Amino acid sequence: MSTHCPECGYANAEGANYCQKCGAFLPDSSAAVDQSTIAYRVDELGDLHPVDLERLAGQGATLVIRSGGGRAGEGFQVSDERMTIGRSPEAEVFLDDVTVSRNHAMLVRRTDGLYVDDLGSLNGTYVNRHRIDSHRLVDGDELQVGKYKLTYLEQ
């Protein structure tokens, strides 16, 4: 029996975790998939502390770092009409790593919602594993900026 890739349709060997043709993740159809996510932050001593995502989401639109740079669980409230994301210390969402361009991306509030626009970054900006130039964000979208993965949460 084979497992078909949800992205490209390739018939992979049973038990494969990733598609042999395109590399997409292959969900295990024989097991119930738990869609819940737990975020933790790491303190100065390396101890893990759970992050209350419901509390963060209750503060309005928020970007939460899920992984990257040892900053998982850190949140950024999206309150301005424009917010920059990048390695520049002046960025509202400061991500200090060489995989992030100094002026990597920008959050822009438009009449129909909040958008993330790539600013010509070298490594690109990804939303839900797809490279974007501009994308209207919806609750639960996963952004990847360099090695950082962030989740967009609406109130």
N, C-alpha and C positions, 0 to 999 in steps of 0.2 A: 504494500500500500504506500502511496506517496502523499506528501503534503504540498498543496499548491500555494505558491506565493501570492499574498494579497495585493502586491504591487505590480508584478509582471506576469503572473500566472504560471511560472515555471514549475514543473513537477519535481520536487525535491525528495530525497530519500526520507523515509519515516524516521522521526527522531531528530531531524536537523533543526537547529535553532535559528539559522540564518540561511537565506536563499543563496544557492550556489551561483546563480546568474547575476543578480543585482545587489545582493548583500542585505536585503531588507530583513527585519526581524520576523520570524515565523512563530505566531502564537501557538501554544500547545493546545490543540483542539480537544485532547482527551482529559485535560484538567480544567477545573473551574479557574478562571483568571480573576484574581483579586485586583480591582482597579483602584484601591485606596492607596494613598501616598502619605508617608510620614516624613516630615522635614525635621532636621536636627541642626543645631548650631554647635560649634566646637568652641569651648572656652580656652583661655590662655594655657591651661594645664592639659589640654587635649581631651577633656571630658565632654561627652555628648549630652545635650539638653534638648528635649522635644520643643518644637515651636508650635504655638497655637495659631494655625492658619485661619481659623474662623475669626479670631480676634483681629488679625491683620486685615482680612477681607472686610471686616465690619468698619474699617477706617476709610472706606472709599476705594477707588481703583488703586491697586498696589502691584508692584513688581517684586517677586520674592526670588532670591537666589536659591536654586535647588542644589547646584553643585558647581565646584570650581573655586580655586583660590582659598579653600578652607573657610569660606564665608557662607556656607549653606544656612538658610533660615533668615538671613538678613533681608529686610524689606525696604522698599522705597515707595513712599506714597506719591501717587501721580496727581498732583494738584494744579500744576501750571499748564498754560496753553502749549508750551514747548519745553521739553526737557532733553538735554543731551546725554548720550551714553558714550563713554569712551575712557581712554587711558589718561586723558588730560585731567590734572587735579581740579580744574574748574568745572568738569562735567558734573551734572546733578546726580547721575548714576555712574560713579567712579569705579572702574574695573581695572585694577592695576596688574596688568600682565602683558607680555610682548605679543600675545596672540590677538590683542585688542588694539585697534587703531586709536590714535589720540582723539580723533573726532569720528567715531565709528558709526553711530546711528542717532536718530532723533525721534522722540515721541512727539506727535503733533495732534492737537485736538482740532478736528474739522467738524463741519455741520452735521455729518452723519456718524461721527464716532471718533475714537482714538486710533491713530495710525502709527506704525513704526516705519520709518524711512531709513534705508541704508544711505550713508553719506560717502559712497565710493570707497568703502573700506577694502583693505587688501584681502582679508579672509572671508568677507561677506557676512551678511546677517541672515539667519535662518529662523523661520517660524514653522513649527511642527515638522521639522526636518526638511523643509523646502527653502531654497535660497530665494530671497525676495529683494525687490527694489523698494516696494511700498506695500504695506499690508494693513488692512483694518483689523484691529485686535478684538477678539471675543473672549469671554471668560474661559479660562483654562488653557489658553494658547501657551505653548512653550517656545520661548525665544532662545536662540543660541548666539552668543556674541563671543567670539574667540573660544576659550575653553569653558566659559561660564554658561550655565543653563539656568534660565529664569522662567518663572511662571507668572502670567498675567491674571490677576484676580480682580473681578468687579465686585462692587458692594451688593 
